Amino acid sequence: MDEVATDTSPGQGVDTIQIDQTQLREAVEQAQEQAQEDESQDDELERQLQAELLAPNKEIVGDVNASNILSGKRTRRAKRDDNFAYTTTRVDEEPPALLHAFAAGLYAEKPDARRHRDDLPPPPKHWKDVITHPFQEGFLAAMRKEIKSLSEKGTYEVVDKPKDRGKQILPLLWVFTYKFDQDGYLVKFKARICVRGDLETISHEEKRAATLAARTARMIFALVAAFDLDLRQRDTVTTFLNSKLDGKKETYTYMPEGFQIYGKYWKLLRALYSLRISPRLWQQEAASVLRKLGLKQVPEDLCVFVGEGLIIFFYMDDILIVCHTTARERAYQLEKDLEAHWELTDHGEAGWFLNIRIIRDRSQKKLWLYQDSYIASIATRYNLTNRPAVYTPLPVDELKLYQGTATPREIYLYQQKVGSTSYATTITRPDTAKATARLAQFLTNPGPQHHEAVD
């Protein structure tokens, strides 16, 4: 409350006169009314501003002529581009065959895109992993196909548990993998039943089987190029199953996982994969059939057979038939005779053998052997695909003994890498022989310098 001093003389003291309460209340009310008027004015200005913003820029004035009003559905004229040819048809006309073909291609079911090995997940390690695998259907179909194939071949007999407790019953193992073409694209899914041959009781029975020597294969390819010989390839289906087991020794296994019957087992009648004796039995089977067909076995390499104008050599299920142009009829008859003994796949002109790409220029009598797909696969396995290119087999710095101690994991990884490079060196890359031999000197204690060099 405001106070006003009117007189301060010593005789009368200080007199203070207060403003009348009524006048003060009137002054407050007037101030409030003035504030409300100002606020209403601000609101009105804001409404006017919004109205001006929303109002059309130009006001339409004048009379509308009814003759200018179009009735019915409005149609827009299509744009014409003279750079392109086009065909139009009326609704009541039959569309031309070109449009039928276009519609069929547009709405036809699209096949799956080709999948490269670099874009695929690892195959299942065990049969239970198939259930959660992205390609579950493909591997399940491969499992059913494998069981059907074994059954049709008469590979096993379902029996009760052998009464002789001394009989060994071997477990079976599912092995899953992808099948790729020569460019590394997925062809099919594979599932194979293998015996745990590593658990088989060791006996004195001869199990050694000869395999085709790399130098022999290179020599034959050189003859093919030099004399412009025909080179055809055939594959045996379910190779080891073509060999029967000796009835003197009974072999029992558990039933494969996923297809088990309680209290039942398999008695093997034919050689199964990973059985110790299987490779030798197949070699004996193949040699016996080829000798019956009039071919002679080469003593220096038991996987090579020769005939009049013919050379046949095989490695496991891959069979290559080389013939002179004058012996094509005999080669054709030989293939027919082989089909009478085994189920074969015809690959025509050989282009792929033991993970080796075969490229020929018959007009120039030249032949090239490539392992590009194999080298790409090991580079992917060891995560080396993004490394910069190198132009020398070995680094400039001399490789020295590692003064530290490598861990077992580092040793194992280094040995794997050197072993992978050794295979390519032996088959098609003799130019890397010195580098591979040098790296092999550090297998027991490799250091960072050696890992860098082998990469």
TORFITI-444559 format. One record per residue (C-alpha): residue in three letters; y, x, z; residue number from 1. Coordinates in steps of 0.2 Angstrom, whole numbers, plus 5000, padded with zeros to 4 digits. Each point is the difference from the previous one (the first is absolute). Layout:
PT  rest  y  x  z  nr
PT  Ala  Y  X  Z  NUM
...
This chain:
PT  rest  y  x  z  nr
PT  Met  5000  5000  5000  1
PT  Asp  5017  5007  4995  2
PT  Glu  5013  5002  5014  3
PT  Val  5019  5001  4997  4
PT  Ala  5011  5009  5013  5
PT  Thr  5018  4991  5001  6
PT  Asp  5008  5008  5015  7
PT  Thr  4996  5015  5010  8
PT  Ser  5015  5000  5013  9
PT  Pro  4995  5007  5017  10
PT  Gly  5006  4985  5010  11
PT  Gln  4990  4987  4991  12
PT  Gly  4983  5011  4995  13
PT  Val  4991  4999  4983  14
PT  Asp  4999  4982  4993  15
PT  Thr  4987  4997  4986  16
PT  Ile  5001  4985  4989  17
PT  Gln  4984  4995  4992  18
PT  Ile  4999  4993  4982  19
PT  Asp  4996  4982  5000  20
PT  Gln  4981  4997  4998  21
PT  Thr  5003  4986  4987  22
PT  Gln  5010  5011  4989  23
PT  Leu  4987  5014  5000  24
PT  Arg  4986  4987  4996  25
PT  Glu  5010  4994  4985  26
PT  Ala  5003  5018  4994  27
PT  Val  4981  5003  5000  28
PT  Glu  4996  4984  4991  29
PT  Gln  5012  5004  4986  30
PT  Ala  4993  5017  4998  31
PT  Gln  4982  4993  4998  32
PT  Glu  5006  4987  4988  33
PT  Gln  5008  5014  4989  34
PT  Ala  4984  5010  5000  35
PT  Gln  4990  4985  4994  36
PT  Glu  5012  4997  4986  37
PT  Asp  4999  5018  4995  38
PT  Glu  4981  4999  5000  39
PT  Ser  5000  4984  4990  40
PT  Gln  5011  5008  4987  41
PT  Asp  4989  5015  4998  42
PT  Asp  4985  4988  4998  43
PT  Glu  5009  4991  4986  44
PT  Leu  5005  5016  4991  45
PT  Glu  4982  5006  5001  46
PT  Arg  4994  4983  4992  47
PT  Gln  5012  5001  4986  48
PT  Leu  4995  5018  4996  49
PT  Gln  4982  4995  4999  50
PT  Ala  5004  4985  4989  51
PT  Glu  5010  5012  4988  52
PT  Leu  4985  5012  4999  53
PT  Leu  4987  4986  4996  54
PT  Ala  5011  4991  4988  55
PT  Pro  4997  5003  4981  56
PT  Asn  5011  5012  4991  57
PT  Lys  5004  4987  4987  58
PT  Glu  5002  4982  5002  59
PT  Ile  4992  4990  4986  60
PT  Val  5012  4987  4993  61
PT  Gly  5000  4989  4985  62
PT  Asp  4990  4986  4994  63
PT  Val  4981  5003  4995  64
PT  Asn  4994  4994  4983  65
PT  Ala  4984  4990  5002  66
PT  Ser  4995  5007  4982  67
PT  Asn  4999  5017  5008  68
PT  Ile  4986  4995  5012  69
PT  Leu  4983  5005  4995  70
PT  Ser  4985  4990  5006  71
PT  Gly  4982  5005  5002  72
PT  Lys  4992  5017  5004  73
PT  Arg  5010  5016  4996  74
PT  Thr  4991  5013  4990  75
PT  Arg  5006  5018  4999  76
PT  Arg  4998  5009  4983  77
PT  Ala  4989  5016  5002  78
PT  Lys  5008  5016  4996  79
PT  Arg  4994  5008  4984  80
PT  Asp  4997  5019  4999  81
PT  Asp  4998  5006  4982  82
PT  Asn  4992  5016  5006  83
PT  Phe  4984  4991  5005  84
PT  Ala  4989  4988  4990  85
PT  Tyr  4994  4984  5008  86
PT  Thr  4990  4985  4996  87
PT  Thr  5004  4982  5005  88
PT  Thr  4989  4985  5000  89
PT  Arg  5003  4982  5003  90
PT  Val  4991  4991  5014  91
PT  Asp  4990  4990  4989  92
PT  Glu  4994  5015  4990  93
PT  Glu  4984  5010  5003  94
PT  Pro  5006  5017  5006  95
PT  Pro  4995  5015  4989  96
PT  Ala  4985  5011  5003  97
PT  Leu  5012  5014  5006  98
PT  Leu  5006  4989  5014  99
PT  His  4982  4996  5005  100
PT  Ala  4996  5018  5001  101
PT  Phe  5015  5004  5010  102
PT  Ala  4997  4986  5013  103
PT  Ala  4982  5006  5001  104
PT  Gly  5005  5018  5004  105
PT  Leu  5014  4994  5012  106
PT  Tyr  4989  4990  5011  107
PT  Ala  4984  5009  4998  108
PT  Glu  4993  5008  5016  109
PT  Lys  5006  5017  5002  110
PT  Pro  4987  5014  5003  111
PT  Asp  5002  5011  5015  112
PT  Ala  5010  5016  4997  113
PT  Arg  4991  5016  4998  114
PT  Arg  4999  5009  5017  115
PT  His  5001  5019  5001  116
PT  Arg  4990  5010  5013  117
PT  Asp  5017  5005  5008  118
PT  Asp  5004  4982  5003  119
PT  Leu  4984  4995  5008  120
PT  Pro  4995  4999  5019  121
PT  Pro  4986  5011  5006  122
PT  Pro  4983  4992  4997  123
PT  Pro  4991  4993  5015  124
PT  Lys  4990  5012  5011  125
PT  His  4988  4988  5007  126
PT  Trp  4994  4983  4995  127
PT  Lys  5009  4991  5014  128
PT  Asp  5017  5007  4992  129
PT  Val  4997  4990  4985  130
PT  Ile  5004  4984  5008  131
PT  Thr  5018  5006  5004  132
PT  His  5002  5010  4984  133
PT  Pro  5013  4994  4987  134
PT  Phe  4986  5000  4986  135
PT  Gln  4988  4991  5011  136
PT  Glu  4993  4989  4986  137
PT  Gly  4998  5015  4988  138
PT  Phe  4990  5010  5012  139
PT  Leu  4989  4985  5006  140
PT  Ala  4996  4997  4982  141
PT  Ala  4995  5018  4998  142
PT  Met  4989  4999  5016  143
PT  Arg  4991  4984  4993  144
PT  Lys  4997  5009  4983  145
PT  Glu  4993  5015  5008  146
PT  Ile  4987  4990  5010  147
PT  Lys  4996  4990  4985  148
PT  Ser  4997  5016  4990  149
PT  Leu  4989  5008  5013  150
PT  Ser  4990  4984  5001  151
PT  Glu  4997  4999  4981  152
PT  Lys  4995  5018  4999  153
PT  Gly  4987  4997  5013  154
PT  Thr  5008  5014  5011  155
PT  Tyr  4994  4993  5017  156
PT  Glu  4988  4988  5008  157
PT  Val  5005  4990  5016  158
PT  Val  4987  5003  5013  159
PT  Asp  4998  4999  5019  160
PT  Lys  5003  5014  5011  161
PT  Pro  4986  5014  4997  162
PT  Lys  4987  5000  5014  163
PT  Asp  4999  5019  5000  164
PT  Arg  5013  5005  5012  165
PT  Gly  5001  5017  4993  166
PT  Lys  5007  4993  4983  167
PT  Gln  5019  5004  4999  168
PT  Ile  5011  4986  4995  169
PT  Leu  5016  5006  4991  170
PT  Pro  5017  4991  5001  171
PT  Leu  5009  4995  4984  172
PT  Leu  5018  5002  4997  173
PT  Trp  5012  4991  4989  174
PT  Val  5011  5011  4989  175
PT  Phe  5015  4992  4992  176
PT  Thr  5011  5008  4986  177
PT  Tyr  5011  4996  4985  178
PT  Lys  4995  5004  4982  179
PT  Phe  5014  5006  4989  180
PT  Asp  5002  5004  4982  181
PT  Gln  5005  5016  4993  182
PT  Asp  5019  4997  5003  183
PT  Gly  4997  4995  5019  184
PT  Tyr  5001  4981  4998  185
PT  Leu  4988  4989  5009  186
PT  Val  4985  4994  4991  187
PT  Lys  4989  4992  5013  188
PT  Phe  4995  5000  5018  189
PT  Lys  4984  5008  5005  190
PT  Ala  4989  4998  5015  191
PT  Arg  4984  5010  5002  192
PT  Ile  4986  5001  5013  193
PT  Cys  4996  5017  5006  194
PT  Val  4986  5006  5011  195
PT  Arg  5005  5011  5015  196
PT  Gly  4991  5015  4993  197
PT  Asp  5008  5011  5012  198
PT  Leu  4990  4992  5014  199
PT  Glu  4983  5002  4990  200
PT  Thr  4987  5011  5008  201
PT  Ile  4999  5017  4992  202
PT  Ser  4984  5003  4991  203
PT  His  4993  5015  4989  204
PT  Glu  5000  4989  4985  205
PT  Glu  5009  5007  4985  206
PT  Lys  5017  4991  4998  207
PT  Arg  5010  5012  4989  208
PT  Ala  5007  4993  4984  209
PT  Ala  5008  5009  4986  210
PT  Thr  5018  4996  4994  211
PT  Leu  5009  5004  4984  212
PT  Ala  5009  5016  5000  213
PT  Ala  5018  5000  4996  214
PT  Arg  4999  5015  4988  215
PT  Thr  4986  4991  4991  216
PT  Ala  5011  4984  4998  217
PT  Arg  5015  5011  4993  218
PT  Met  4988  5009  4988  219
PT  Ile  4994  4983  4993  220
PT  Phe  5017  4994  4998  221
PT  Ala  5005  5016  4991  222
PT  Leu  4985  4996  4988  223
PT  Val  5006  4982  4997  224
PT  Ala  5018  5006  4996  225
PT  Ala  4994  5015  4989  226
PT  Phe  4987  4990  4989  227
PT  Asp  5009  4983  5001  228
PT  Leu  4985  4992  5008  229
PT  Asp  4999  4982  5006  230
PT  Leu  5002  4997  5019  231
PT  Arg  4994  4984  5007  232
PT  Gln  4999  4994  5018  233
PT  Arg  4988  4989  5010  234
PT  Asp  4999  4996  5018  235
PT  Thr  4985  4994  5010  236
PT  Val  5002  4985  5011  237
PT  Thr  4994  5002  5018  238
PT  Thr  4994  5017  4996  239
PT  Phe  4989  5004  5015  240
PT  Leu  4992  4983  5000  241
PT  Asn  4990  5005  4984  242
PT  Ser  4990  5012  5010  243
PT  Lys  4985  4993  5010  244
PT  Leu  4996  5007  5017  245
PT  Asp  4983  5009  5004  246
PT  Gly  4989  4987  5008  247
PT  Lys  4993  5013  5011  248
PT  Lys  5015  5000  5011  249
PT  Glu  5007  4984  5006  250
PT  Thr  5019  4999  5003  251
PT  Tyr  5007  4986  5010  252
PT  Thr  5018  4995  5003  253
PT  Tyr  5010  4987  5009  254
PT  Met  5007  4986  4990  255
PT  Pro  5018  5002  4994  256
PT  Glu  5014  4994  5010  257
PT  Gly  5006  4983  4995  258
PT  Phe  4983  4995  4993  259
PT  Gln  4989  5003  5015  260
PT  Ile  4985  4988  5005  261
PT  Tyr  4995  5001  5018  262
PT  Gly  4984  5010  5003  263
PT  Lys  4999  5005  4981  264
PT  Tyr  5001  5018  4992  265
PT  Trp  4999  5008  4983  266
PT  Lys  4986  5010  4993  267
PT  Leu  5007  5010  4986  268
PT  Leu  4990  5000  4984  269
PT  Arg  5013  5010  4989  270
PT  Ala  5012  5014  5004  271
PT  Leu  5016  4994  5008  272
PT  Tyr  5016  5010  5000  273
PT  Ser  5002  5014  5013  274
PT  Leu  4981  5001  5003  275
PT  Arg  4996  5018  5000  276
PT  Ile  4987  4999  4987  277
PT  Ser  5010  4989  4988  278
PT  Pro  5008  5013  4989  279
PT  Arg  4984  5009  4997  280
PT  Leu  4991  4984  4996  281
PT  Trp  5013  4995  4987  282
PT  Gln  5000  5017  4992  283
PT  Gln  4981  4999  4998  284
PT  Glu  5001  4982  4993  285
PT  Ala  5014  5005  4987  286
PT  Ala  4990  5016  4995  287
PT  Ser  4984  4990  4998  288
PT  Val  5008  4987  4989  289
PT  Leu  5009  5013  4989  290
PT  Arg  4984  5010  4997  291
PT  Lys  4991  4984  4995  292
PT  Leu  5013  4997  4987  293
PT  Gly  4996  5017  4992  294
PT  Leu  5014  5011  5008  295
PT  Lys  4998  5017  5007  296
PT  Gln  5007  5006  5016  297
PT  Val  5011  5016  5001  298
PT  Pro  4992  5011  5013  299
PT  Glu  5017  5008  5005  300
PT  Asp  5008  4983  5004  301
PT  Leu  4988  4986  5004  302
PT  Cys  5013  4987  4996  303
PT  Val  5001  5004  4982  304
PT  Phe  4988  4994  4987  305
PT  Val  5000  5004  4981  306
PT  Gly  4992  4992  4985  307
PT  Glu  5002  5002  4981  308
PT  Gly  5019  4999  4998  309
PT  Leu  5002  4993  5017  310
PT  Ile  5006  5006  5017  311
PT  Ile  4999  4989  5016  312
PT  Phe  5006  5005  5017  313
PT  Phe  5003  4989  5015  314
PT  Tyr  5008  5001  5017  315
PT  Met  4994  4987  5012  316
PT  Asp  5003  4983  4991  317
PT  Asp  5011  5008  4986  318
PT  Ile  4991  5004  4984  319
PT  Leu  5008  5008  4985  320
PT  Ile  4991  5000  4983  321
PT  Val  5006  5013  4987  322
PT  Cys  4994  4999  4982  323
PT  His  5003  5008  4983  324
PT  Thr  5007  4988  4987  325
PT  Thr  4983  5002  4991  326
PT  Ala  4991  4993  5016  327
PT  Arg  5009  4984  5003  328
PT  Glu  4985  4989  4997  329
PT  Arg  4989  5010  5012  330
PT  Ala  5014  4999  5013  331
PT  Tyr  5001  4981  4998  332
PT  Gln  4982  4998  5002  333
PT  Leu  5000  5011  5015  334
PT  Glu  5013  4989  5008  335
PT  Lys  4989  4985  4996  336
PT  Asp  4985  5008  5008  337
PT  Leu  5010  5004  5016  338
PT  Glu  5005  4982  5002  339
PT  Ala  4982  4995  5000  340
PT  His  4998  5011  5016  341
PT  Trp  5016  4998  5009  342
PT  Glu  5015  4988  5000  343
PT  Leu  5014  5010  4992  344
PT  Thr  5019  4997  4997  345
PT  Asp  5007  5005  4983  346
PT  His  5017  5010  5001  347
PT  Gly  4999  5004  4982  348
PT  Glu  5009  5017  4995  349
PT  Ala  5001  5010  5016  350
PT  Gly  5017  5001  5008  351
PT  Trp  4996  5002  5018  352
PT  Phe  4987  5010  5009  353
PT  Leu  4999  5006  5018  354
PT  Asn  5018  4995  5003  355
PT  Ile  5005  5011  4985  356
PT  Arg  5010  4992  4986  357
PT  Ile  4994  5005  4982  358
PT  Ile  5012  5000  4986  359
PT  Arg  4995  5005  4982  360
PT  Asp  5008  5004  4984  361
PT  Arg  4986  5000  4988  362
PT  Ser  5010  5004  4985  363
PT  Gln  5006  5016  5008  364
PT  Lys  4983  5003  5009  365
PT  Lys  5008  5001  5017  366
PT  Leu  4995  4993  5016  367
PT  Trp  5010  4999  5017  368
PT  Leu  4993  4998  5018  369
PT  Tyr  5013  4993  5012  370
PT  Gln  4998  4996  5019  371
PT  Asp  5018  4993  5001  372
PT  Ser  4993  4984  5009  373
PT  Tyr  4990  5010  5013  374
PT  Ile  5015  5012  5003  375
PT  Ala  5011  4984  5002  376
PT  Ser  4988  4993  5012  377
PT  Ile  4999  5015  5012  378
PT  Ala  5019  5001  4999  379
PT  Thr  5001  4983  5006  380
PT  Arg  4987  5003  5014  381
PT  Tyr  5010  5014  5007  382
PT  Asn  5017  4992  4998  383
PT  Leu  5006  5013  4987  384
PT  Thr  5006  4988  4987  385
PT  Asn  5019  5002  5004  386
PT  Arg  5000  5019  5001  387
PT  Pro  5011  5010  4988  388
PT  Ala  4990  5007  4985  389
PT  Val  4994  5018  5001  390
PT  Tyr  4998  5012  4986  391
PT  Thr  4989  5014  5007  392
PT  Pro  4983  4998  5008  393
PT  Leu  5005  5011  5015  394
PT  Pro  5016  5003  5009  395
PT  Val  5010  5016  4998  396
PT  Asp  4998  5005  5018  397
PT  Glu  4983  5009  5004  398
PT  Leu  4988  4989  5010  399
PT  Lys  4997  5008  5017  400
PT  Leu  4988  4997  5015  401
PT  Tyr  5006  4987  5012  402
PT  Gln  5004  5007  5017  403
PT  Gly  4999  4984  5009  404
PT  Thr  4985  4988  5002  405
PT  Ala  4997  4985  4989  406
PT  Thr  4994  4984  5008  407
PT  Pro  4983  4993  4994  408
PT  Arg  5010  4986  4991  409
PT  Glu  5010  5012  4990  410
PT  Ile  4985  5011  4996  411
PT  Tyr  4991  4984  4993  412
PT  Leu  5014  4994  4990  413
PT  Tyr  5003  5017  4992  414
PT  Gln  4981  5002  4996  415
PT  Gln  5001  4982  4992  416
PT  Lys  5015  5005  4989  417
PT  Val  4992  5017  4994  418
PT  Gly  4984  4991  4996  419
PT  Ser  5008  4987  4990  420
PT  Thr  5009  5013  4990  421
PT  Ser  4984  5010  4997  422
PT  Tyr  4992  4985  4991  423
PT  Ala  5014  4999  4987  424
PT  Thr  5000  5019  4999  425
PT  Thr  4981  5000  4996  426
PT  Ile  5000  4987  4987  427
PT  Thr  5016  5001  4990  428
PT  Arg  5013  5011  5008  429
PT  Pro  4994  5018  5000  430
PT  Asp  5018  5006  5000  431
PT  Thr  5001  4995  5018  432
PT  Ala  4985  5010  5005  433
PT  Lys  5009  5015  5007  434
PT  Ala  5012  4989  5011  435
PT  Thr  4985  4990  5006  436
PT  Ala  4990  5015  5005  437
PT  Arg  5015  5007  5009  438
PT  Leu  5003  4984  5010  439
PT  Ala  4982  5000  5005  440
PT  Gln  5001  5016  5009  441
PT  Phe  5010  4991  5014  442
PT  Leu  4988  4985  5003  443
PT  Thr  4996  5004  5018  444
PT  Asn  5018  5002  5007  445
PT  Pro  5013  4993  4988  446
PT  Gly  5019  5001  5004  447
PT  Pro  5015  4990  4994  448
PT  Gln  5002  5013  4986  449
PT  His  4982  4996  4994  450
PT  His  5003  4981  5001  451
PT  Glu  5016  5002  4990  452
PT  Ala  4991  5011  4987  453
PT  Val  4985  4988  4997  454
PT  Asp  5012  4985  4999  455
